[in-house]
């Protein structure tokens, strides 16, 4: 079994190849599964956010996003095999979908961004079928009419894979609340992946991501929002690292 306890969540200790294989199987089994990709920010939010905890508890696959969590797992002497960032998984998934004929629906990001992401990805993965894109207005989750509109859109498009890029905890709570009724075999909460694919936000250079410096790069891109997240909120990860050290 790949599942193990890690800090305040379970995680699936898989390589990228194993994760893709597992997602492929979920598509074949078609039972409304969803995937979450915990990073430092999610772990900090999980400490207090009960809705996010519920969403995590029902996730079919929990993949570790970001070097700092890999370092913590080594510090605990129970190493996680590989960092699987949502934004690395996303292109791999597009490649798999193009090869196997799975259709995708992109939900999230600012107006128009999901459609640009689709266009760019279809240039890169020639046979990729994107059966729908929608970037909902800010605060949509509080408007039942808008939520119903989104659900109808997704049901009619009948994707095999739904990408939910609404940031944490919105995307995880959306999947937890609605996935079962959407009739989509597998959904994934992938944060800023549509922004990256659209070229809207630049990704950190590979060497920075590999050395756990993605946060530093993202602060330079969007100082106001990211400085609070990474320098204020996420500092709590240090205390949590010691809090969960003794756990078996
Ligand atoms: N977003 C959205 N609707 C919302 C809130 C956020 O579509 O109500 C989008 C936002 O435009 C961005 C993504 O959600 O594309 C979240 O990005 P974030 O930087 O939080 O993702 P992460 O750092 O987790 O990858």
Boltz pocket constraint, residues with backbone or C-beta under 6 A from the ligand:
constraints:
  - pocket:
      binder: B
      contacts: [[A, 108], [A, 109], [A, 110], [A, 136], [A, 137], [A, 138], [A, 139], [A, 140], [A, 165], [A, 166], [A, 167], [A, 168], [A, 170], [A, 190], [A, 191], [A, 192], [A, 193], [A, 194], [A, 195]]
      max_distance: 6.0
